[in-house]
């Protein structure tokens, strides 16, 4: 959840050239809240979101020249 919130914040405030990423991060955050309320959520569900969050962050950092090797 913390990773999603950080990525949503970064996308909304620092990634003005790609508003679709901010929208997707909002959607992911909403999905995580729903998952938190569902006892049937699986690690597979969460792993997919975790990967997407990391990909969004990595793309942003790479485009901004902030990615670490």
PDB file of N, CA, C and O in Angstrom:
ATOM      1  N   UNK A   1       0.829  -1.190   0.000  1.00  0.00           N
ATOM      2  CA  UNK A   1       0.000   0.000   0.000  1.00  0.00           C
ATOM      3  C   UNK A   1       0.875   1.255   0.000  1.00  0.00           C
ATOM      4  O   UNK A   1       0.576   2.226  -0.695  1.00  0.00           O
ATOM      5  N   UNK A   2       1.943   1.229   0.773  1.00  0.00           N
ATOM      6  CA  UNK A   2       2.840   2.377   0.831  1.00  0.00           C
ATOM      7  C   UNK A   2       3.475   2.643  -0.525  1.00  0.00           C
ATOM      8  O   UNK A   2       3.592   3.794  -0.945  1.00  0.00           O
ATOM      9  N   UNK A   3       3.881   1.588  -1.205  1.00  0.00           N
ATOM     10  CA  UNK A   3       4.485   1.726  -2.531  1.00  0.00           C
ATOM     11  C   UNK A   3       3.498   2.354  -3.510  1.00  0.00           C
ATOM     12  O   UNK A   3       3.877   3.214  -4.305  1.00  0.00           O
ATOM     13  N   UNK A   4       2.252   1.937  -3.461  1.00  0.00           N
ATOM     14  CA  UNK A   4       1.234   2.496  -4.352  1.00  0.00           C
ATOM     15  C   UNK A   4       0.981   3.967  -4.046  1.00  0.00           C
ATOM     16  O   UNK A   4       0.866   4.783  -4.960  1.00  0.00           O
ATOM     17  N   UNK A   5       0.897   4.299  -2.781  1.00  0.00           N
ATOM     18  CA  UNK A   5       0.649   5.692  -2.416  1.00  0.00           C
ATOM     19  C   UNK A   5       1.809   6.585  -2.840  1.00  0.00           C
ATOM     20  O   UNK A   5       1.595   7.699  -3.319  1.00  0.00           O
ATOM     21  N   UNK A   6       3.034   6.101  -2.665  1.00  0.00           N
ATOM     22  CA  UNK A   6       4.216   6.868  -3.084  1.00  0.00           C
ATOM     23  C   UNK A   6       4.209   7.064  -4.595  1.00  0.00           C
ATOM     24  O   UNK A   6       4.468   8.165  -5.080  1.00  0.00           O
ATOM     25  N   UNK A   7       3.918   6.014  -5.329  1.00  0.00           N
ATOM     26  CA  UNK A   7       3.892   6.109  -6.790  1.00  0.00           C
ATOM     27  C   UNK A   7       2.769   7.031  -7.253  1.00  0.00           C
ATOM     28  O   UNK A   7       2.957   7.801  -8.196  1.00  0.00           O
ATOM     29  N   UNK A   8       1.612   6.969  -6.613  1.00  0.00           N
ATOM     30  CA  UNK A   8       0.498   7.856  -6.976  1.00  0.00           C
ATOM     31  C   UNK A   8       0.872   9.311  -6.725  1.00  0.00           C
ATOM     32  O   UNK A   8       0.588  10.181  -7.549  1.00  0.00           O
ATOM     33  N   UNK A   9       1.500   9.570  -5.605  1.00  0.00           N
ATOM     34  CA  UNK A   9       1.946  10.933  -5.291  1.00  0.00           C
ATOM     35  C   UNK A   9       2.947  11.420  -6.327  1.00  0.00           C
ATOM     36  O   UNK A   9       2.812  12.521  -6.860  1.00  0.00           O
ATOM     37  N   UNK A  10       3.949  10.600  -6.609  1.00  0.00           N
ATOM     38  CA  UNK A  10       4.964  10.977  -7.595  1.00  0.00           C
ATOM     39  C   UNK A  10       4.336  11.244  -8.961  1.00  0.00           C
ATOM     40  O   UNK A  10       4.669  12.227  -9.623  1.00  0.00           O
ATOM     41  N   UNK A  11       3.428  10.367  -9.374  1.00  0.00           N
ATOM     42  CA  UNK A  11       2.800  10.524 -10.690  1.00  0.00           C
ATOM     43  C   UNK A  11       1.975  11.799 -10.756  1.00  0.00           C
ATOM     44  O   UNK A  11       2.011  12.506 -11.763  1.00  0.00           O
ATOM     45  N   UNK A  12       1.243  12.100  -9.711  1.00  0.00           N
ATOM     46  CA  UNK A  12       0.360  13.268  -9.720  1.00  0.00           C
ATOM     47  C   UNK A  12       1.127  14.589  -9.669  1.00  0.00           C
ATOM     48  O   UNK A  12       0.717  15.565 -10.297  1.00  0.00           O
ATOM     49  N   UNK A  13       2.231  14.627  -8.930  1.00  0.00           N
ATOM     50  CA  UNK A  13       2.919  15.893  -8.721  1.00  0.00           C
ATOM     51  C   UNK A  13       4.173  16.095  -9.564  1.00  0.00           C
ATOM     52  O   UNK A  13       4.555  17.232  -9.844  1.00  0.00           O
ATOM     53  N   UNK A  14       4.807  15.017  -9.966  1.00  0.00           N
ATOM     54  CA  UNK A  14       6.078  15.156 -10.667  1.00  0.00           C
ATOM     55  C   UNK A  14       6.043  14.676 -12.113  1.00  0.00           C
ATOM     56  O   UNK A  14       6.956  14.972 -12.884  1.00  0.00           O
ATOM     57  N   UNK A  15       5.021  13.952 -12.482  1.00  0.00           N
ATOM     58  CA  UNK A  15       4.959  13.346 -13.812  1.00  0.00           C
ATOM     59  C   UNK A  15       3.849  13.993 -14.635  1.00  0.00           C
ATOM     60  O   UNK A  15       2.956  13.314 -15.140  1.00  0.00           O
ATOM     61  N   UNK A  16       3.920  15.292 -14.758  1.00  0.00           N
ATOM     62  CA  UNK A  16       2.848  16.036 -15.417  1.00  0.00           C
ATOM     63  C   UNK A  16       2.724  15.710 -16.896  1.00  0.00           C
ATOM     64  O   UNK A  16       1.663  15.925 -17.482  1.00  0.00           O
ATOM     65  N   UNK A  17       3.770  15.203 -17.507  1.00  0.00           N
ATOM     66  CA  UNK A  17       3.734  14.864 -18.921  1.00  0.00           C
ATOM     67  C   UNK A  17       3.013  13.567 -19.233  1.00  0.00           C
ATOM     68  O   UNK A  17       2.731  13.272 -20.394  1.00  0.00           O
ATOM     69  N   UNK A  18       2.713  12.790 -18.199  1.00  0.00           N
ATOM     70  CA  UNK A  18       2.041  11.494 -18.392  1.00  0.00           C
ATOM     71  C   UNK A  18       0.888  11.344 -17.398  1.00  0.00           C
ATOM     72  O   UNK A  18       0.982  10.552 -16.460  1.00  0.00           O
ATOM     73  N   UNK A  19      -0.189  12.089 -17.592  1.00  0.00           N
ATOM     74  CA  UNK A  19      -1.301  12.029 -16.639  1.00  0.00           C
ATOM     75  C   UNK A  19      -1.939  10.645 -16.555  1.00  0.00           C
ATOM     76  O   UNK A  19      -2.568  10.315 -15.550  1.00  0.00           O
ATOM     77  N   UNK A  20      -1.785   9.834 -17.602  1.00  0.00           N
ATOM     78  CA  UNK A  20      -2.363   8.487 -17.553  1.00  0.00           C
ATOM     79  C   UNK A  20      -1.729   7.645 -16.450  1.00  0.00           C
ATOM     80  O   UNK A  20      -2.379   6.757 -15.898  1.00  0.00           O
ATOM     81  N   UNK A  21      -0.470   7.914 -16.126  1.00  0.00           N
ATOM     82  CA  UNK A  21       0.176   7.163 -15.039  1.00  0.00           C
ATOM     83  C   UNK A  21      -0.435   7.537 -13.698  1.00  0.00           C
ATOM     84  O   UNK A  21      -0.623   6.678 -12.837  1.00  0.00           O
ATOM     85  N   UNK A  22      -0.745   8.814 -13.520  1.00  0.00           N
ATOM     86  CA  UNK A  22      -1.377   9.235 -12.269  1.00  0.00           C
ATOM     87  C   UNK A  22      -2.757   8.598 -12.125  1.00  0.00           C
ATOM     88  O   UNK A  22      -3.132   8.146 -11.044  1.00  0.00           O
ATOM     89  N   UNK A  23      -3.502   8.568 -13.221  1.00  0.00           N
ATOM     90  CA  UNK A  23      -4.830   7.945 -13.201  1.00  0.00           C
ATOM     91  C   UNK A  23      -4.707   6.463 -12.863  1.00  0.00           C
ATOM     92  O   UNK A  23      -5.476   5.944 -12.055  1.00  0.00           O
ATOM     93  N   UNK A  24      -3.743   5.782 -13.478  1.00  0.00           N
ATOM     94  CA  UNK A  24      -3.569   4.347 -13.208  1.00  0.00           C
ATOM     95  C   UNK A  24      -3.166   4.108 -11.755  1.00  0.00           C
ATOM     96  O   UNK A  24      -3.615   3.139 -11.143  1.00  0.00           O
ATOM     97  N   UNK A  25      -2.329   4.974 -11.199  1.00  0.00           N
ATOM     98  CA  UNK A  25      -1.928   4.807  -9.806  1.00  0.00           C
ATOM     99  C   UNK A  25      -3.113   5.026  -8.868  1.00  0.00           C
ATOM    100  O   UNK A  25      -3.214   4.361  -7.837  1.00  0.00           O
ATOM    101  N   UNK A  26      -3.994   5.936  -9.208  1.00  0.00           N
ATOM    102  CA  UNK A  26      -5.213   6.112  -8.408  1.00  0.00           C
ATOM    103  C   UNK A  26      -6.048   4.832  -8.459  1.00  0.00           C
ATOM    104  O   UNK A  26      -6.568   4.382  -7.438  1.00  0.00           O
ATOM    105  N   UNK A  27      -6.172   4.254  -9.644  1.00  0.00           N
ATOM    106  CA  UNK A  27      -6.932   3.015  -9.797  1.00  0.00           C
ATOM    107  C   UNK A  27      -6.297   1.880  -8.992  1.00  0.00           C
ATOM    108  O   UNK A  27      -6.998   1.111  -8.336  1.00  0.00           O
ATOM    109  N   UNK A  28      -4.986   1.782  -9.046  1.00  0.00           N
ATOM    110  CA  UNK A  28      -4.288   0.735  -8.297  1.00  0.00           C
ATOM    111  C   UNK A  28      -4.504   0.915  -6.801  1.00  0.00           C
ATOM    112  O   UNK A  28      -4.727  -0.059  -6.082  1.00  0.00           O
ATOM    113  N   UNK A  29      -4.440   2.141  -6.336  1.00  0.00           N
ATOM    114  CA  UNK A  29      -4.667   2.407  -4.912  1.00  0.00           C
ATOM    115  C   UNK A  29      -6.077   1.983  -4.513  1.00  0.00           C
ATOM    116  O   UNK A  29      -6.270   1.391  -3.451  1.00  0.00           O
ATOM    117  N   UNK A  30      -7.059   2.281  -5.357  1.00  0.00           N
ATOM    118  CA  UNK A  30      -8.429   1.851  -5.078  1.00  0.00           C
ATOM    119  C   UNK A  30      -8.537   0.327  -5.064  1.00  0.00           C
ATOM    120  O   UNK A  30      -9.230  -0.242  -4.221  1.00  0.00           O
ATOM    121  N   UNK A  31      -7.850  -0.329  -5.997  1.00  0.00           N
ATOM    122  CA  UNK A  31      -7.851  -1.793  -6.021  1.00  0.00           C
ATOM    123  C   UNK A  31      -7.245  -2.361  -4.739  1.00  0.00           C
ATOM    124  O   UNK A  31      -7.756  -3.336  -4.189  1.00  0.00           O
ATOM    125  N   UNK A  32      -6.166  -1.757  -4.266  1.00  0.00           N
ATOM    126  CA  UNK A  32      -5.534  -2.231  -3.036  1.00  0.00           C
ATOM    127  C   UNK A  32      -6.463  -2.083  -1.836  1.00  0.00           C
ATOM    128  O   UNK A  32      -6.500  -2.947  -0.959  1.00  0.00           O
ATOM    129  N   UNK A  33      -7.204  -0.995  -1.805  1.00  0.00           N
ATOM    130  CA  UNK A  33      -8.170  -0.808  -0.710  1.00  0.00           C
ATOM    131  C   UNK A  33      -9.245  -1.889  -0.767  1.00  0.00           C
ATOM    132  O   UNK A  33      -9.625  -2.442   0.265  1.00  0.00           O
ATOM    133  N   UNK A  34      -9.735  -2.191  -1.962  1.00  0.00           N
ATOM    134  CA  UNK A  34     -10.726  -3.261  -2.119  1.00  0.00           C
ATOM    135  C   UNK A  34     -10.139  -4.603  -1.699  1.00  0.00           C
ATOM    136  O   UNK A  34     -10.789  -5.380  -1.001  1.00  0.00           O
ATOM    137  N   UNK A  35      -8.904  -4.873  -2.128  1.00  0.00           N
ATOM    138  CA  UNK A  35      -8.242  -6.133  -1.765  1.00  0.00           C
ATOM    139  C   UNK A  35      -8.094  -6.260  -0.253  1.00  0.00           C
ATOM    140  O   UNK A  35      -8.247  -7.348   0.302  1.00  0.00           O
ATOM    141  N   UNK A  36      -7.797  -5.154   0.403  1.00  0.00           N
ATOM    142  CA  UNK A  36      -7.630  -5.174   1.859  1.00  0.00           C
ATOM    143  C   UNK A  36      -8.918  -5.622   2.547  1.00  0.00           C
ATOM    144  O   UNK A  36      -8.883  -6.242   3.610  1.00  0.00           O
ATOM    145  N   UNK A  37     -10.040  -5.304   1.937  1.00  0.00           N
ATOM    146  CA  UNK A  37     -11.333  -5.638   2.521  1.00  0.00           C
ATOM    147  C   UNK A  37     -11.820  -7.029   2.128  1.00  0.00           C
ATOM    148  O   UNK A  37     -12.815  -7.510   2.669  1.00  0.00           O
ATOM    149  N   UNK A  38     -11.126  -7.682   1.189  1.00  0.00           N
ATOM    150  CA  UNK A  38     -11.534  -9.000   0.717  1.00  0.00           C
ATOM    151  C   UNK A  38     -10.627 -10.079   1.299  1.00  0.00           C
ATOM    152  O   UNK A  38      -9.413 -10.043   1.100  1.00  0.00           O
ATOM    153  N   UNK A  39     -11.205 -11.031   2.010  1.00  0.00           N
ATOM    154  CA  UNK A  39     -10.374 -12.101   2.560  1.00  0.00           C
ATOM    155  C   UNK A  39      -9.871 -13.078   1.490  1.00  0.00           C
ATOM    156  O   UNK A  39      -8.964 -13.867   1.754  1.00  0.00           O
ATOM    157  N   UNK A  40     -10.447 -13.031   0.294  1.00  0.00           N
ATOM    158  CA  UNK A  40     -10.074 -13.993  -0.746  1.00  0.00           C
ATOM    159  C   UNK A  40      -8.948 -13.514  -1.654  1.00  0.00           C
ATOM    160  O   UNK A  40      -8.626 -14.189  -2.631  1.00  0.00           O
ATOM    161  N   UNK A  41      -8.344 -12.369  -1.358  1.00  0.00           N
ATOM    162  CA  UNK A  41      -7.263 -11.857  -2.201  1.00  0.00           C
ATOM    163  C   UNK A  41      -6.069 -12.813  -2.133  1.00  0.00           C
ATOM    164  O   UNK A  41      -5.757 -13.369  -1.080  1.00  0.00           O
ATOM    165  N   UNK A  42      -5.419 -12.987  -3.270  1.00  0.00           N
ATOM    166  CA  UNK A  42      -4.292 -13.910  -3.330  1.00  0.00           C
ATOM    167  C   UNK A  42      -2.982 -13.148  -3.534  1.00  0.00           C
ATOM    168  O   UNK A  42      -2.981 -11.982  -3.928  1.00  0.00           O
ATOM    169  N   UNK A  43      -1.888 -13.818  -3.262  1.00  0.00           N
ATOM    170  CA  UNK A  43      -0.582 -13.222  -3.515  1.00  0.00           C
ATOM    171  C   UNK A  43      -0.420 -12.921  -4.995  1.00  0.00           C
ATOM    172  O   UNK A  43       0.233 -11.943  -5.360  1.00  0.00           O
ATOM    173  N   UNK A  44      -1.005 -13.745  -5.848  1.00  0.00           N
ATOM    174  CA  UNK A  44      -0.921 -13.526  -7.287  1.00  0.00           C
ATOM    175  C   UNK A  44      -1.545 -12.184  -7.657  1.00  0.00           C
ATOM    176  O   UNK A  44      -0.994 -11.444  -8.472  1.00  0.00           O
ATOM    177  N   UNK A  45      -2.706 -11.865  -7.050  1.00  0.00           N
ATOM    178  CA  UNK A  45      -3.357 -10.570  -7.291  1.00  0.00           C
ATOM    179  C   UNK A  45      -2.431  -9.426  -6.885  1.00  0.00           C
ATOM    180  O   UNK A  45      -2.249  -8.465  -7.632  1.00  0.00           O
ATOM    181  N   UNK A  46      -1.860  -9.541  -5.711  1.00  0.00           N
ATOM    182  CA  UNK A  46      -1.003  -8.482  -5.194  1.00  0.00           C
ATOM    183  C   UNK A  46       0.308  -8.375  -5.964  1.00  0.00           C
ATOM    184  O   UNK A  46       0.807  -7.271  -6.187  1.00  0.00           O
ATOM    185  N   UNK A  47       0.869  -9.507  -6.372  1.00  0.00           N
ATOM    186  CA  UNK A  47       2.120  -9.493  -7.130  1.00  0.00           C
ATOM    187  C   UNK A  47       1.953  -8.766  -8.459  1.00  0.00           C
ATOM    188  O   UNK A  47       2.857  -8.053  -8.896  1.00  0.00           O
ATOM    189  N   UNK A  48       0.817  -8.941  -9.096  1.00  0.00           N
ATOM    190  CA  UNK A  48       0.568  -8.248 -10.356  1.00  0.00           C
ATOM    191  C   UNK A  48       0.546  -6.736 -10.172  1.00  0.00           C
ATOM    192  O   UNK A  48       1.118  -5.998 -10.973  1.00  0.00           O
ATOM    193  N   UNK A  49      -0.111  -6.283  -9.121  1.00  0.00           N
ATOM    194  CA  UNK A  49      -0.151  -4.844  -8.848  1.00  0.00           C
ATOM    195  C   UNK A  49       1.227  -4.332  -8.446  1.00  0.00           C
ATOM    196  O   UNK A  49       1.642  -3.253  -8.870  1.00  0.00           O
ATOM    197  N   UNK A  50       1.928  -5.099  -7.637  1.00  0.00           N
ATOM    198  CA  UNK A  50       3.266  -4.698  -7.196  1.00  0.00           C
ATOM    199  C   UNK A  50       4.194  -4.508  -8.402  1.00  0.00           C
ATOM    200  O   UNK A  50       4.958  -3.544  -8.463  1.00  0.00           O
ATOM    201  N   UNK A  51       4.118  -5.431  -9.349  1.00  0.00           N
ATOM    202  CA  UNK A  51       4.951  -5.327 -10.551  1.00  0.00           C
ATOM    203  C   UNK A  51       4.577  -4.086 -11.359  1.00  0.00           C
ATOM    204  O   UNK A  51       5.451  -3.364 -11.839  1.00  0.00           O
ATOM    205  N   UNK A  52       3.292  -3.844 -11.503  1.00  0.00           N
ATOM    206  CA  UNK A  52       2.852  -2.680 -12.273  1.00  0.00           C
ATOM    207  C   UNK A  52       3.307  -1.379 -11.613  1.00  0.00           C
ATOM    208  O   UNK A  52       3.736  -0.453 -12.301  1.00  0.00           O
ATOM    209  N   UNK A  53       3.215  -1.306 -10.295  1.00  0.00           N
ATOM    210  CA  UNK A  53       3.661  -0.119  -9.557  1.00  0.00           C
ATOM    211  C   UNK A  53       5.152   0.107  -9.776  1.00  0.00           C
ATOM    212  O   UNK A  53       5.583   1.222 -10.067  1.00  0.00           O
ATOM    213  N   UNK A  54       5.929  -0.951  -9.635  1.00  0.00           N
ATOM    214  CA  UNK A  54       7.376  -0.825  -9.815  1.00  0.00           C
ATOM    215  C   UNK A  54       7.721  -0.420 -11.242  1.00  0.00           C
ATOM    216  O   UNK A  54       8.643   0.366 -11.455  1.00  0.00           O
ATOM    217  N   UNK A  55       6.994  -0.945 -12.215  1.00  0.00           N
ATOM    218  CA  UNK A  55       7.228  -0.580 -13.613  1.00  0.00           C
ATOM    219  C   UNK A  55       6.926   0.903 -13.855  1.00  0.00           C
ATOM    220  O   UNK A  55       7.679   1.586 -14.549  1.00  0.00           O
ATOM    221  N   UNK A  56       5.844   1.388 -13.291  1.00  0.00           N
ATOM    222  CA  UNK A  56       5.484   2.796 -13.440  1.00  0.00           C
ATOM    223  C   UNK A  56       6.559   3.677 -12.819  1.00  0.00           C
ATOM    224  O   UNK A  56       6.980   4.668 -13.417  1.00  0.00           O
ATOM    225  N   UNK A  57       6.999   3.316 -11.624  1.00  0.00           N
ATOM    226  CA  UNK A  57       8.051   4.099 -10.976  1.00  0.00           C
ATOM    227  C   UNK A  57       9.349   4.052 -11.778  1.00  0.00           C
ATOM    228  O   UNK A  57       9.999   5.081 -11.960  1.00  0.00           O
ATOM    229  N   UNK A  58       9.728   2.881 -12.252  1.00  0.00           N
ATOM    230  CA  UNK A  58      10.976   2.737 -13.007  1.00  0.00           C
ATOM    231  C   UNK A  58      10.931   3.558 -14.290  1.00  0.00           C
ATOM    232  O   UNK A  58      11.917   4.205 -14.643  1.00  0.00           O
ATOM    233  N   UNK A  59       9.806   3.539 -14.988  1.00  0.00           N
ATOM    234  CA  UNK A  59       9.673   4.331 -16.216  1.00  0.00           C
ATOM    235  C   UNK A  59       9.806   5.819 -15.923  1.00  0.00           C
ATOM    236  O   UNK A  59      10.489   6.544 -16.646  1.00  0.00           O
ATOM    237  N   UNK A  60       9.157   6.262 -14.870  1.00  0.00           N
ATOM    238  CA  UNK A  60       9.237   7.668 -14.483  1.00  0.00           C
ATOM    239  C   UNK A  60      10.683   8.053 -14.163  1.00  0.00           C
ATOM    240  O   UNK A  60      11.186   9.058 -14.665  1.00  0.00           O
ATOM    241  N   UNK A  61      11.341   7.262 -13.336  1.00  0.00           N
ATOM    242  CA  UNK A  61      12.710   7.574 -12.938  1.00  0.00           C
ATOM    243  C   UNK A  61      13.669   7.561 -14.133  1.00  0.00           C
ATOM    244  O   UNK A  61      14.557   8.407 -14.239  1.00  0.00           O
ATOM    245  N   UNK A  62      13.477   6.603 -15.017  1.00  0.00           N
ATOM    246  CA  UNK A  62      14.325   6.515 -16.206  1.00  0.00           C
ATOM    247  C   UNK A  62      14.132   7.758 -17.089  1.00  0.00           C
ATOM    248  O   UNK A  62      15.109   8.342 -17.560  1.00  0.00           O
ATOM    249  N   UNK A  63      12.900   8.152 -17.308  1.00  0.00           N
ATOM    250  CA  UNK A  63      12.612   9.307 -18.148  1.00  0.00           C
ATOM    251  C   UNK A  63      13.149  10.611 -17.537  1.00  0.00           C
ATOM    252  O   UNK A  63      13.522  11.538 -18.255  1.00  0.00           O
ATOM    253  N   UNK A  64      13.179  10.659 -16.226  1.00  0.00           N
ATOM    254  CA  UNK A  64      13.671  11.863 -15.550  1.00  0.00           C
ATOM    255  C   UNK A  64      15.180  11.830 -15.334  1.00  0.00           C
ATOM    256  O   UNK A  64      15.756  12.783 -14.809  1.00  0.00           O
ATOM    257  N   UNK A  65      15.821  10.735 -15.740  1.00  0.00           N
ATOM    258  CA  UNK A  65      17.264  10.612 -15.559  1.00  0.00           C
ATOM    259  C   UNK A  65      17.657  10.351 -14.120  1.00  0.00           C
ATOM    260  O   UNK A  65      18.784  10.640 -13.719  1.00  0.00           O
ATOM    261  N   UNK A  66      16.740   9.808 -13.344  1.00  0.00           N
ATOM    262  CA  UNK A  66      16.980   9.563 -11.924  1.00  0.00           C
ATOM    263  C   UNK A  66      17.173   8.090 -11.589  1.00  0.00           C
ATOM    264  O   UNK A  66      17.380   7.734 -10.429  1.00  0.00           O
ATOM    265  N   UNK A  67      17.105   7.240 -12.598  1.00  0.00           N
ATOM    266  CA  UNK A  67      17.225   5.798 -12.351  1.00  0.00           C
ATOM    267  C   UNK A  67      18.639   5.472 -11.904  1.00  0.00           C
ATOM    268  O   UNK A  67      19.617   6.042 -12.388  1.00  0.00           O
ATOM    269  N   UNK A  68      18.717   4.538 -10.967  1.00  0.00           N
ATOM    270  CA  UNK A  68      20.020   4.056 -10.516  1.00  0.00           C
ATOM    271  C   UNK A  68      20.341   2.781 -11.241  1.00  0.00           C
ATOM    272  O   UNK A  68      19.442   2.011 -11.580  1.00  0.00           O
ATOM    273  N   UNK A  69      21.592   2.550 -11.479  1.00  0.00           N
ATOM    274  CA  UNK A  69      22.024   1.377 -12.251  1.00  0.00           C
ATOM    275  C   UNK A  69      21.811   0.091 -11.513  1.00  0.00           C
ATOM    276  O   UNK A  69      22.126  -0.979 -12.034  1.00  0.00           O
TER     277      UNK A  69
END
